[in-house]
Amino acid sequence: GDVYKRQFEGISGPNGGAAVTVIGSDDVSIHDNEFRICNNSVLVGWSSNVSVSNNRLYNVTSKGIEFHNWETQPPTPSVMRNITVCGNVMEGWPLDPGEVIPWACGIELWSYSDNISFSDVLVSNNTLTGLYFPDGDKAISIKSAEACVISGNNISAIRGPNAIALEYCNGVSVVDNEIRDVAMSYSARDGRYVGGRGIVAHCTENLTVSGNTIVDTESWGIQVQGYEIEDANGTVVDILFAGNITVFGNEIGHGGYHGFGFGTGFSGISIEWIRDSVVHNNTLWDMNWFGIFLRYNAPSLVIENNTIEDCSFYGIGSAGLGEPALGPDAATIRFNTVSSVTNRTEHYGPLVLPGSGIGLLYSTAALSHNTVEHAGCGLSVTIGSAVDIGHGTFTHCAIGASVDSEVQSCIHDSTFTYNNIGINISGSGTAAVTRNTIASNHVGILIKDEGNASVHENIIEGNKYYGLASYSTKVINASYNWWGHTTGPYHPTLNPNGRGDNVTGDVIIIPYITISPPPVADAGPDINTLMCSRFELNGTRSYD
């Protein structure tokens, strides 16, 4: 039952055989051995109660430690149980300048079936460093497992793979791993650069990804996704959503240094085709594209309490999030802090998009208590979205919030200060702008094209050029607002004696509030009552 304190070198078994092969034997321990330049080091099949621990592996030319549940099994298909892979060290190094020995996989649990083939698995405290995977394979790869823990592993200086990859698993915890310096490599099989990801989970249910440190990955830091089902013509006919995913307490940072220009790449955290899940309390910094990317997710997705700093595209970005109409099951994005999103222009089809703290495309979401500062656009909502935006803070941005084509939004109880434009409404976007503080911007609210808005019960004051500038084809109702002075806003024809913020365009500004209300942040949930009942108006209240 034990293989220990042995040395293996230059072994290449028949048909990909390994230095140590265990087939159909239970209760085996393989520990404290040394493997050098072997084809495979350890191969285990159809066996349970197996421990592989404290081995050292150098320059394995195929797979380091492999557990395999083949499609044809004697006597009948079974589940391999109680597998432990702990404390192993895998290292690679150049043989000659510019030459490295490729690995196919570091630690692998593989099944030809999508059904559960492994159970009660612990992969812990292994070190994998200096490994090269020419076809984008993985440092740690697990398919079709349940009740699995991957913890405390140290993976660094990897070229080509996903550092940790899961597929068709259920009940997995990926916790407290450290992943550094993971780059793409060119895959002759795929004809392109692949890999460069930290943690990838594909079609995996009941997953927790927590407490990991992921720095210097060239593609995604963490990617969790379901699956699109296509017909023979490549048309998507159904979506298999993965569910009950929790991603929390991870640190992901610093991308884009390898020279391919993608960086921690496409995003720090990518969530695609997911339901009933939460992403919270993660710290992301120096993202070359997205901090958190959301795509085609089902309702009941919560993104909260994340801190994102220094991105060059979106801090939080989504496409196809939630249901077509805002409802109780819409996605929730709340209590996130996003800062220093570069105002770099990216081209995406016909769109020209500045760097945005939060960007929503074809999305339904409820946003509350988010803070965005120093971004090209604090919040960008465009094309077919329905969004509720409340209790947010948007400051020191080129645009605080932008509502564009075919968007329905409610912007309320939020603060927009020190932006070039506080709120921008354009295209065919519509917005109800209510109970906000819009102050100390160059322009408080800008409405153009066919944009339409109702603007009521806001504090609009101290904006340098205009409190409200409308160039829309629609008449904008902006009554019942405080404009910074008891005489109301200045409009050359509607209120030429007003000494408050300037207003231009075809607007309704009378009646207006004539006594300064408290700021939104101080007024609490009763701001509607405070502003429109307790304070004096210069007319009667009716704007339905």
N, C-alpha and C positions, 0 to 999 in steps of 0.2 A: 503493500500500500503506500510506501514512501520512496521518493527519489530525492536525495539530498546530498549536498556538498560534493557534487560531481562537476567536472569540467568537460564542455563539449565545444569543438572547434571544427569549422569547415565541413559540417555535416549537411548533405543534401539528399534527403530520402527520396525513394521512388514516388512518382505521381504527387510531388509536393509534400512528401512525408516530412516528419519533424525529428529533431534530436530526441525528444521525449514524446511518445504517442500513447495515449490512453483511450482505448475503445471498449465500451461496454463494461467498464469496471467502476464500482462505487467505492467510496471511502478511500480516496487517494490524496496524498499530500506531496506536492512538488515544491521544495524549498531550499534556499541557500545554495543554488547552483549557479554556474557561470557558463554563458553561451557566447561564442564568438564566431561571426561570419557563418552562421547556419542559414539554411534555406528557410525553414520554420524552426522555432525553438521548442514550443510546446503546443501540441495538438490534442484536444480532448473531444471525444464524440460519444453520445449516448450514455453518459455517465452522470451520476449525482454524488453529492457530498464530496466535492473536489475542492482543494485549496491549492492555489499557486501563489507562493509568497516569498518575499525577500530574495528573489533571484536577480542576477545582473545579466543584461543582454546587450551585446555590442554588435552593431552593424549587421543585423539580421537582414537578409536579402529579400524576404517576402513578408511573413507575419511573425510577430513576436510571440504572443500568447493567444491561441485561438480555441474557442469552444464552438463546435459545429454540430447542429442537429440536421442531418441530411434528409433529403426528401424521402428516400427509401430507407427505412429503419427496421432492423430485426428485433423482436418479431413483429411488433406493431408500433405505430408512432407514440412517442411518450414525451413528457416534459422533463428536462434536466433541472434538478433542484439543488438548492444549497451550494451555490458556487461562490467562492471567495477568491478575489485577486487583489492582494494587498502587499504594499511595501516593496514592489519590484522597481528596478532601475533600468531604463532603456536609454542607451546613448548611441549616437552616430557621429562620425567625424569624417572629413575629407581624406581619401586615400592619397590623392595627388592634388596639386593646386587645381581648383575648378572641378574636381571629380568627387562625387559622393555616391555612396551605396544607397539605392532606393529601398524603402520599406513599402509593403502594400498596406499594412495595418499594424498598429502597436498592440492593442488589446481588442479582440473581437469576439462577440457572441453573435453567431449568424445562423439563420434558419432560412430555408427556401420557402417556408410557409409564412403567411401573415398571421396565422393563429399563434397563440402563446406557446412558446417552445422552451422558455427558461423561466424559472421562478426562484424567488428568495436569493437575489444576487447582490453581492457587495463588491464594489470596485473602489478601493480606498488607498490613499497615501502612496500612490505610485508616482514615479518621476519619469517623464519622457522628455528628452531634450535633444536638439540637434538632428532631428529626423527629416528625411526628404521623401515625399510621396509624389511621384511623377504624374499620377493620374487622378489626383485630387481625392485620395482616400482619406482615412481617418486615423487619428492617434488612438482614440477610444471609440469603438463602434458597437452598438447593441441594437439588435432587431428582435422583435417578438418576445419581449420579456415582461414579467410582472413582478411587483414587490421588489423593486430594484433601487439600490442606493449607490450613487457615484459621489464620493466625498473626499476632500483633502488631497486631491491629486495636483501635481505640479507639472504643467505642460508648457514648454518654452522652445523658442527657436525652431519652429516647425515650418516646413515649406510644402504647400499644396493641399493640406487636408482641411477637414473640419476637425478641430481639436477634440470635441465630444459630439457624437452623433447618435440620435435615437430614432427608431422607426417602428411603427406599429407596436408601441409599448403601452402598458397600463399600470399606473401606480408607481411612479418613478420620482425620486428626489435627487436633484443635482445640486449639491450644497458645498460651499466652502472650498471650491477648487480655485487654483490660481493659474491663469492662462495668459501667456505673454509672447509677443512676437510671432504671430501666425500670418504667413504670407501666401498668396496665390502661387501656383505653378502652372506651367503649360501642360495641358492634357492632350496627348496625341489621339486618345480615344474620342474626346469631344471636340477636338480642333479649336480649343480656346483656353484662356486662363480660367482656372476653376479653384474652388476652395477658399482658403483665407478666412474661415468663419470660426468663431469661438465655440458656441454651443448651439446645436441644431436639433430640433425635435419635429419629426414629421409624422402626422397621424397618430399622435400619442395623447392618451387621455389621463386625467388625474395626475398632473405633472406639477412639481414644485421646483423652481429654479431660484435658489436663494444663497446670498452671502458669497457669491463668486466675485473674484477680481479678474477682469478681462481687459488687458491693455495691449495696444498695438496689434489689433487684428485688421486685416486688409479688406475684409468684407463685413458681414454682420457680426456684431458682438454676440447677440442672442437672437436666434430666429426660431419661432414656433409657428407651425402652419398645419392646416388641414390639407385637403386635396381636392382638386378639380377633376371631375370625371368627364372624359371626352369620348365622343363616338368615333367611328372609323375615319371620319372626315376632319377630326381635330376640333369639332364644335363642342363646347362645354354643355353637357346635358344635366349635370347635377354637381353638388358640392358636398363633400364629406367634411363636416365641421368637427374639429377636435374640441374637447370641452374640459372644464374644470381645471384651468391652468392658472397657476399663481407664480408670478415673477416678482420677487421683492428683495430689497436689501443688497442688490448687486452694484458693483462699481465698474463702469465701463469707460475707457478713455483712450485718447491719443491715437488718431488714425492718420493715414495718408503719407507715411514716411518711406514706404518701400519704392516709390517711383512709378507705380501704375496709376496713381492719381485717384484711387477710389477711397482709400482711407477706411476707417472704422465705419464703414463704408457707406454702403447704401443706408445703413442705419446702425445705431447702437443696439436697439431692440426692435425687432420686426415681428409683428403679430398679424397673421394672415389666416382667414377662414377659421376663426375661433369663436366659441360661444361660452357664456357663463364663466367668465374669467376676470382676473384682476392683475394689474401691473402697478405696483406701488413701492414707494420709498426707495427707489433706485437713484443712484448718482451717476450722471453721464457728463463727460467733458471732452472737449476737442473732437467733436464729430465732424467728419468731412461732408456728410450730407444730412441725414436725419438723426435726431436724437432718438425718438420713438416713432416708428412707422406702423400705421394701421391700415389694413386693406381687406375689404370684402368680409367683414366680420359680422356675426349675428348679434342681436341685442344682448343686453346684460353683460356688457363689457365695461369695466371700470378702470380708468387711468387716473391715479391719484397720488399726491404727495411725492412726486418725483422732482428731482433737481437737475436741470439741464443747462449747461453753460458752454458757450463757444461752439456753435454749429454754423455751417455755411449754407444751409438750405432751409430746413424746417426743424424747430425744436421738437414739436409734435406734429406729425402730418398724417392725413388719412385720405383714403379713396374708397368709396363704397362702404361706408361704415353705418351700421344700423338699418332701420327700416325707411321706406320712402317718406313717411310722415312722422313727425315727432310725436312720441307717445311714452307711456310709462316704462316701456322696455328699451327705450333708446339708449345708446351708449352714453356714459357719463365720464367727463373729463374735469377733474376738480382738484383744487389745492396744490397745483403744480407751480413750480417756479422756473421760468425760462429766461436766460439772459445772454447777451452778446451773440445774437444771431446775425451773421454778416449780411450786409445789404448787397449781396452779390447777385447779379441778374443771371438766372438760368433760363434756358429755352426748352420748353416742353410742348412739342407740337406747335399750335398757334399761340400758345400762352407765353407771356413773359412774366416770370414770377420773381419778386424780390425775396430775400431771406425772411422767413416768417417765424415768429415764436410758436404760433399754432396755426396750421393750415389745413382747411377742410375742403375736400372736393367730392361731390356726389355723396354727401354724408349727412346723417342725422345724429345729432348729439346734444346733450345738455352740458353746458360749461358753467362752472361756478368756482369762485374764489381762486382763480388762477392769477398769477403775477407774471407779466412779461415786461422786460426792460431792455433797452439798447438792441432793438431789432429793426430790420428793414420795414417789416410790418408786424405789429404785435399779434394781430389775429387776422387771418385771411380766410374768407368763406366764399366759395364760388361754385357755380354750375350745379344746379339741381340739389342744393343742400337745404336743410331745415334745421335751424340751430337756435337754442335758447342760451343767452349769454348773460350771466348774472354775477354780481359781487366780485368782479375782476378788477385788476389794476394794470393799466397799460401806460407806460411812461418812457420818455426818451427814445421814441421810435420815429421813423419817418412817417408811418401811419399807425395810429393806435389800433383801429379795427377797420377792416375793409369788407364790405358786402357787395358782391358782384352778381353776375347774370343768374337769373332763375333761382334766386335765393330768397327764402323767407326766414326772417330772424326777429328775435326780440332781444334788445340790448337794454339791460336795466340794472340799476343799483350798482353801477361800476364807476371807476374813476379813470379819466383820460387826461393826463397832464404832461406838459413839456414835450409834446410831439409836434412834428411839422403839421400834420393833420390829425385831429383827434379821432373822428369817425368819417369814413369815406363810403358813400353809397353810389353805385354806378351800374351801368348796363341796365338790366331789368330787375335788379335787386330791390327788395322791399324790406323795411325795418320799422319796428315800433321801438322808439328810443325814449326811455322813460326812467325818471328818477336817477339820473347819472350826474356826476360832477365832471364837467368838461371845461377845464381851465388851463390858462397859461400855455396854450398851443399857438402856433401861427394861425391856423384856421381850426375852429372848434369842430364844425360839421360841414362837410362838402358833399353836395348832391349834384349828380350830373347825368347825362344821357336820358334814359327813361326811368331812372331811379326814383323810388317813391318812399316816403317816410312820414310817420306821425311822430312829432317831437314834443313831448309834454312833461311837465313837472321836473325838469332838469335844472341844475345850476350851471349856467353858461356864463363865464366871466373871465376877464383878464386875457382873452385871446387876442393876439397881436394885430391881426388884419381883419378877421371876421369871426364872430361867434357862429354864424351860419351863412354859408354861401351856396345858393341854389342856382344851378344852370340846367335844371331838369325841365323836361316838357310837361311835368305834372305840377299842380299847385300843392305846395307843401304846407301842411297845418303844423305850425310851431307855436301854438298858444300855450298859455299857462306855464311859462318858464321864468326863472330869475336870470336876468341878463347883466347883473353886476351893478345896477343902479336903480333907484326907485322910479326914475323916469322911463325905464324900459330900454330896449335896444334902439340903436340909431338905424333908421331906414330913411332914405332921402325923401320918400313920398308918404309912407305909412306912419312914420313916427320921427319927423325931422328934428324934434326937440329931445329925442332920447339920448342919454349920455352913457348908456351901457354899451355892450359889445355891438359892433357893426353887423348888419344883416343886409344881404342883397338877394334879388331874385323875386320870383312870383311866390310869395309866402303869406301865411296868415300868422301874425305875431300878437294880435290883440284879442283877448286880454292877456296881460302878463302879470307876474307876481311882483309886488311893490315893496315887500319887506324881505331883507336877506334871510334865507333859511339856513339851518345848519348844514354842514357838508354831509354828503351821503354816508361817509364812513362813521360819522357821529350820530346819525339820525336813527339807525337801526331799522327794524322791519316796519315801523309805522311812518316811514317817510312820506307815503302817499297822503295820509291824514295830515301830517305836519305841514306839507307844502300847500295843499289845496283847501284846507279848512281853517287852520290856525292863522295862516298868513293872508294878508290882504291882496285882493285882485283888483285890477282896474276895470272889471267887467264881470259878467256872470259866467259861471263855470258850465260849459257844455261843449264837448268836442267829439261826441260819438260819431 
